[in-house]
């Protein structure tokens, strides 16, 4: 997903006019084009599974310790290429050409919807937002999300999938998206939590992914970032996945 994010909050009295059909089309096309950034970042990942109350006594949460990883992103005419190094494995997604995710452990077979590590919720689909390519979408209403006035746009997949996004028209950013079931009940959420300005660009500082049925929550926190620098082509070569990634990028703390 695009990592440049707004920081300012709208006044509560502000309101948005509904998007026309033409404006909706233009908005979706703009999101498709901007869904990527040439960068690398080092992040921490932590997952919590909250228990329900038992016999009116509050039990402690089960928490997977915070783990560190690195993600490389590069946008070209074929879409967004992503490499993710995490949990002693490397993963690679080569743009729009294939749903397959390559892994340094060849025995592991996965797609964009597969979590990158057991015990965490993060998947490549959370970053790439493939629902933007679905043919059917409609304007729903306006709603305040993260202190911002947003448009809620619903995307519909060919097999009945539903995804609602909260789009900020001022900063042209998606602040949240929700996966719904056939009864329009939220099953999974992806939300931007906070932001920081680095080298003149507002970037997401942390995100939260929540699986509603299991009450599991994964939080990704960006710790250091390298913007608009040349990432070695070998980084996105599937034949190099078994080798540790090395770069000479300059990372800024976020």
C-alpha positions in Angstrom: 0.0 0.0 0.0 1.0 3.6 -0.3 3.0 4.6 2.8 2.6 8.4 2.7 -0.1 9.3 5.2 -1.7 12.5 6.5 -1.2 13.8 10.0 -3.7 16.7 10.5 -7.2 16.1 11.9 -10.3 17.6 10.5 -12.7 19.7 12.6 -15.6 17.7 13.8 -18.0 20.1 12.1 -16.6 19.4 8.7 -18.5 17.2 6.3 -18.0 15.6 2.9 -20.2 15.7 -0.2 -20.9 12.2 -1.6 -18.7 11.2 -4.5 -20.3 11.2 -7.9 -19.9 8.2 -10.2 -17.1 10.0 -12.1 -15.4 11.1 -8.9 -15.6 7.5 -7.6 -14.0 6.1 -10.8 -11.2 8.8 -10.7 -10.5 8.1 -7.0 -10.1 4.3 -7.6 -7.8 4.9 -10.6 -5.7 7.2 -8.5 -5.4 4.7 -5.7 -4.3 2.0 -8.2 -1.5 4.2 -9.6 -0.3 5.4 -6.2 -0.4 2.0 -4.4 3.3 1.7 -3.9 6.5 3.5 -2.9 10.2 2.9 -3.6 11.6 2.3 -0.2 12.8 -0.1 2.4 12.0 -0.2 6.1 12.8 -2.2 9.2 9.8 -3.0 11.3 8.8 -4.8 14.5 5.8 -7.2 14.5 3.9 -8.2 17.6 0.7 -10.2 17.9 -1.7 -10.5 20.8 -4.6 -12.9 21.3 -7.0 -11.7 23.9 -8.9 -14.3 25.9 -12.6 -13.9 26.9 -13.6 -13.6 30.6 -14.0 -16.9 32.4 -16.0 -17.1 35.6 -15.9 -13.3 35.8 -12.2 -13.3 36.2 -10.1 -11.4 33.7 -7.3 -13.6 32.2 -4.0 -12.4 30.8 -3.5 -11.9 27.1 -1.4 -14.4 25.2 1.3 -12.4 23.4 3.8 -13.4 20.7 7.1 -11.5 21.4 7.9 -8.7 19.2 10.0 -9.8 16.2 12.0 -7.7 13.7 11.9 -7.8 9.9 12.8 -5.9 6.8 10.6 -5.0 3.8 11.8 -3.7 0.4 9.2 -2.1 -2.0 9.8 -1.1 -5.6 7.2 0.1 -8.1 7.5 -0.4 -11.9 5.4 -0.9 -14.9 4.4 -4.4 -13.7 3.1 -3.1 -10.4 4.7 -3.3 -6.9 7.5 -5.7 -6.2 7.9 -6.7 -2.5 10.6 -8.6 -0.6 10.1 -9.4 3.0 12.8 -10.9 5.3 11.3 -12.2 8.5 11.6 -15.1 10.9 14.8 -16.4 9.2 13.0 -16.6 5.9 12.7 -14.4 2.8 9.6 -13.9 0.8 9.1 -12.3 -2.7 6.1 -11.0 -4.6 6.7 -9.9 -8.2 4.0 -7.4 -8.9 0.7 -8.2 -10.6 1.9 -11.0 -12.9 1.3 -13.8 -10.4 -0.4 -14.5 -7.1 2.4 -16.8 -6.1 4.7 -15.8 -3.3 8.2 -17.2 -3.5 9.9 -18.3 -0.3 13.5 -19.1 0.6 12.2 -22.4 1.9 10.9 -24.0 -1.3 8.7 -26.4 0.6 6.6 -23.5 1.8 3.7 -22.8 -0.7 1.7 -19.6 -0.1 -0.3 -16.9 -1.8 -0.9 -13.2 -1.1 -3.5 -14.1 1.6 -1.2 -16.4 3.5 0.3 -15.0 6.7 4.1 -14.5 6.4 4.6 -16.3 9.7 2.6 -18.6 11.9 1.2 -16.6 14.9 1.0 -13.3 13.0 -1.7 -11.9 10.8 0.3 -9.9 8.3 0.1 -11.0 4.7 1.2 -9.6 1.3 -2.5 -8.8 0.6 -2.4 -6.3 3.5 0.3 -4.4 1.8 -0.8 -4.7 -1.9 -4.5 -4.3 -1.4 -5.5 -6.5 -4.4 -9.2 -5.6 -4.0 -8.4 -2.3 -5.7 -8.3 -4.3 -9.0 -11.8 -5.7 -8.5 -14.2 -4.5 -11.1 -17.2 -3.7 -8.9 -17.2 -0.9 -6.4 -19.7 1.6 -5.0 -19.9 4.7 -2.8 -21.5 4.0 0.6 -21.3 7.1 2.8 -19.0 9.4 4.7 -17.6 8.6 8.1 -15.0 9.9 10.6 -12.0 7.5 10.9 -8.9 8.2 13.0 -10.1 11.8 13.5 -10.5 12.4 9.7 -13.5 12.8 7.5 -13.4 9.9 5.0 -15.4 8.4 2.2 -16.5 4.8 2.6 -16.1 2.9 -0.7 -17.1 -0.8 -1.0 -15.3 -3.2 -3.3 -17.1 -6.4 -4.4 -15.2 -9.5 -5.6 -16.4 -12.0 -8.1 -17.1 -14.6 -5.5 -18.9 -12.4 -3.1 -16.0 -10.9 -1.1 -16.7 -7.4 0.4 -14.1 -4.8 1.4 -14.9 -1.4 2.7 -12.2 1.3 2.6 -12.1 4.6 4.4 -10.6 7.1 2.0 -9.3 10.5 3.0 -9.9 12.8 -0.1 -7.7 15.7 1.2 -4.6 13.6 1.6 -5.7 11.0 -1.0 -4.9 8.1 1.4 -6.7 5.0 2.7 -6.8 5.1 6.5 -8.6 1.8 7.0 -10.1 -1.2 5.2 -12.4 -3.8 6.5 -13.2 -7.3 5.2 -16.9 -8.2 5.5 -18.8 -11.5 5.3 -22.0 -12.1 3.3 -24.0 -10.6 6.1 -21.9 -7.5 6.0 -20.3 -8.2 9.4 -16.7 -7.1 9.8 -14.3 -10.1 9.9 -10.9 -8.4 9.6 -9.6 -4.9 9.8 -6.5 -3.0 8.8 -6.0 0.4 10.4 -3.3 3.1 10.3 -2.6 4.1 13.9 -0.1 6.9 13.8 2.2 8.8 11.5 5.5 10.7 11.4 7.1 13.1 8.9 10.4 11.9 7.5 12.4 13.8 4.8 9.3 15.9 4.1 7.0 13.0 3.6 4.3 11.8 6.1 4.7 8.1 6.6 2.8 5.6 8.6 4.4 4.8 11.9 2.3 1.8 12.9 -0.6 -0.3 11.7 -3.0 -2.6 13.4 -4.5 -5.8 11.8 -7.3 -7.5 13.7 -9.0 -10.8 13.1 -12.4 -10.2 14.6 -13.6 -13.9 15.2 -10.4 -14.9 17.0 -9.9 -11.5 18.6 -6.2 -11.7 17.5 -4.4 -8.4 16.8 -1.1 -7.9 15.0 0.7 -4.5 15.3 3.4 -3.6 12.8 5.7 -0.7 13.9 8.1 0.9 11.5 11.4 1.6 13.2 13.7 2.8 10.4 13.1 3.7 6.8 15.1 4.4 3.6 13.2 6.5 1.0 13.7 6.9 -2.8 17.1 5.2 -2.9 18.4 2.6 -5.4 17.6 -0.9 -4.2 19.8 -3.5 -5.8 18.1 -5.5 -8.5 19.3 -8.7 -6.9 17.0 -8.0 -4.0 14.0 -8.9 -6.1 15.6 -12.0 -7.8 13.9 -15.2 -6.6 17.1 -17.1 -7.1 18.7 -15.0 -4.4 16.1 -15.6 -1.7 18.3 -18.1 0.1 21.0 -15.5 0.6 20.8 -12.9 3.3 19.8 -9.6 2.0 22.4 -6.9 2.0 22.2 -3.3 1.0 24.0 0.0 1.4 20.9 2.1 2.0 20.8 4.9 4.5 18.0 4.4 7.0 16.4 7.2 9.1 14.8 6.5 12.4 11.1 7.0 12.4 
